[in-house]
Amino acid sequence: MKKALLIAAAVMFVASSVVAELPPVGYIGIFMDATHFVGDPDAYGNPGNLVCPAVYGSFPAWIWILPPVDGLQAAEWAVSFPATTVTLATVQNPAIAVALGSLAAGISVAFAEGMCQMDWAWTHQLNMMLLAAVPCKIEIINHPGTLPPAFQVATCALGYPIEPLINLTPLYVCWVPNPLGVQETNWGAIKSLF
């Protein structure tokens, strides 16, 4: 009997440790791959979420949401695309039942009823092309059609309450950090130091 209780307790402990703990406020970001891993900046200050293909080369971009503690049923946001990139193809998560609008103009998506997302969920996978190797970033911005403009989720709690999201990261494209770590200033401010 004691053995059975110990085994049952061990199984419950392992099962409970597998479930991801969700944050009180959710996150949204654009990532370079399906792992939604941001990474650490390198020794030169380059951000971890960085791509720099050859000009006219393609690269992926993934939109991922980590839901708040009450889960994710729907979301609204927009994406700012720099003029030096072109979207070649877009794949939407097949669990999304309704999508209104477009990524650039503002999009609202809803997962199918009973498909509450309780872990990282991707909404779109983009295949992008770089037109010029200029430092830029693809980033989540406020949906202009919401009042006030925001990026937000409808949780899975009763009544689907709306909660804000935190913009976790843009996707840096051919980003070049300040190599010397020098803060921008003007000549008068420099002269005043001496």
C-alpha positions in Angstrom: 0.0 0.0 0.0 2.8 2.4 0.9 4.5 1.6 -2.4 1.4 2.4 -4.4 1.0 5.7 -2.6 4.6 6.6 -3.2 4.4 5.7 -6.9 1.1 7.7 -7.2 2.7 10.7 -5.4 5.8 10.5 -7.7 3.6 10.4 -10.8 1.5 13.4 -9.7 4.7 15.3 -8.9 6.2 14.6 -12.3 2.9 15.4 -14.1 2.5 18.7 -12.2 6.1 19.8 -13.0 5.5 19.3 -16.8 2.7 21.9 -16.9 4.1 25.3 -17.8 3.5 28.1 -15.4 2.0 31.1 -17.2 2.8 34.7 -16.4 0.2 37.1 -15.0 0.6 39.2 -18.2 1.1 37.5 -21.6 3.8 38.2 -24.1 3.9 38.6 -27.9 6.9 38.8 -30.2 8.3 38.1 -33.6 11.0 35.4 -33.6 13.5 34.1 -36.1 12.5 30.5 -35.8 9.9 28.0 -34.4 11.7 27.8 -31.0 10.6 31.3 -29.9 14.0 31.7 -28.3 15.3 35.2 -28.0 18.9 34.4 -27.1 21.4 36.7 -25.4 23.3 39.5 -27.2 26.7 38.5 -28.4 30.0 40.1 -27.4 29.5 42.8 -30.0 26.0 43.8 -28.7 24.1 42.1 -31.5 20.7 41.1 -30.2 20.0 37.4 -30.0 16.9 37.5 -32.2 18.7 38.6 -35.4 18.7 37.6 -39.0 20.7 38.9 -41.9 20.3 37.1 -45.2 21.9 38.1 -48.4 20.0 40.8 -50.4 17.0 39.1 -52.1 17.5 36.2 -49.8 14.6 34.8 -47.8 14.2 34.4 -44.1 11.5 33.2 -41.7 9.7 35.2 -39.1 7.3 33.6 -36.5 4.7 35.4 -34.4 4.4 33.7 -31.0 2.2 34.5 -28.0 2.8 33.3 -24.4 -0.7 33.6 -22.9 -1.4 35.1 -19.5 -2.4 32.8 -16.6 -6.0 32.6 -17.8 -5.0 31.4 -21.3 -5.5 32.7 -24.8 -8.7 32.5 -26.8 -8.3 35.5 -29.1 -5.8 38.3 -29.8 -5.4 41.6 -31.7 -2.2 43.3 -32.9 -0.5 44.7 -36.0 2.9 44.3 -37.4 5.3 47.0 -38.6 7.2 45.8 -41.7 10.1 47.9 -42.9 10.2 49.0 -46.5 13.3 46.9 -47.1 11.4 43.6 -46.6 8.7 41.9 -48.5 6.4 39.1 -47.3 6.5 36.2 -49.8 4.2 33.8 -48.0 2.1 33.6 -44.8 1.0 30.4 -43.0 -1.6 30.8 -40.3 -2.0 28.4 -37.4 -4.7 25.9 -38.4 -6.2 26.1 -34.9 -7.3 29.7 -35.6 -10.9 29.6 -36.6 -11.4 33.3 -37.3 -9.0 35.9 -38.7 -10.1 39.5 -39.5 -7.9 42.1 -41.1 -4.2 41.8 -42.1 -1.0 41.8 -40.2 0.1 45.2 -41.5 -3.3 46.9 -41.1 -4.2 45.2 -37.8 -5.4 41.6 -37.3 -7.8 40.0 -34.9 -7.6 36.2 -34.5 -9.7 33.7 -32.5 -8.9 30.1 -31.8 -11.7 27.6 -32.2 -14.1 27.2 -29.3 -12.6 24.7 -26.8 -9.1 25.4 -28.2 -7.9 27.6 -25.3 -4.1 28.1 -25.6 -2.3 27.4 -22.3 1.3 27.5 -23.6 3.3 29.3 -26.3 1.1 29.5 -29.4 2.2 30.6 -32.8 -0.2 32.5 -34.9 1.7 33.1 -38.2 4.8 31.9 -39.9 6.1 34.3 -42.5 8.5 33.8 -45.3 10.2 37.2 -45.9 12.6 38.5 -48.5 15.2 41.2 -47.8 15.4 44.0 -50.5 18.4 45.9 -49.0 20.8 45.2 -46.2 19.9 48.1 -44.0 19.4 47.7 -40.2 15.7 47.5 -39.4 13.3 45.5 -37.4 10.0 43.8 -37.8 7.9 44.5 -34.7 4.5 44.2 -33.1 2.6 47.4 -32.9 -0.8 48.5 -31.6 -3.8 47.4 -33.6 -5.1 50.7 -34.9 -8.8 49.5 -34.9 -9.0 48.9 -31.2 -10.0 51.7 -28.8 -7.6 52.7 -27.5 -5.1 51.2 -30.0 -3.4 48.2 -28.3 -2.1 44.7 -28.7 -4.1 42.5 -26.5 -5.7 39.1 -25.8 -9.1 37.7 -24.9 -8.4 35.2 -22.1 -10.3 31.9 -21.6 -11.8 33.0 -18.4 -15.6 33.4 -18.1 -16.7 36.2 -20.4 -13.4 36.2 -22.3 -12.0 39.3 -20.5 -9.5 41.4 -22.5 -6.0 41.8 -21.1 -2.9 43.6 -22.5 0.2 41.9 -23.8 3.8 42.8 -23.3 5.8 43.2 -26.5 8.7 40.8 -25.9 10.9 41.3 -28.9 11.0 42.5 -32.5 12.9 40.6 -35.1 16.1 42.4 -35.8 17.1 42.4 -39.5 20.8 43.1 -40.3 21.0 45.0 -37.1 24.3 46.8 -36.4 24.8 47.9 -32.8 26.9 50.9 -31.8 30.3 49.2 -32.0 32.0 51.6 -29.5 29.1 51.9 -27.1 29.3 55.7 -27.5 26.2 57.7 -26.5 25.1 60.2 -29.2 25.6 63.8 -28.2 26.5 67.1 -29.7 29.8 69.0 -29.9 28.8 71.6 -27.4 28.1 68.9 -24.8 31.5 67.4 -25.4 33.3 70.7 -25.1 31.5 71.4 -21.8 33.3 68.4 -20.3 36.7 70.1 -20.6 
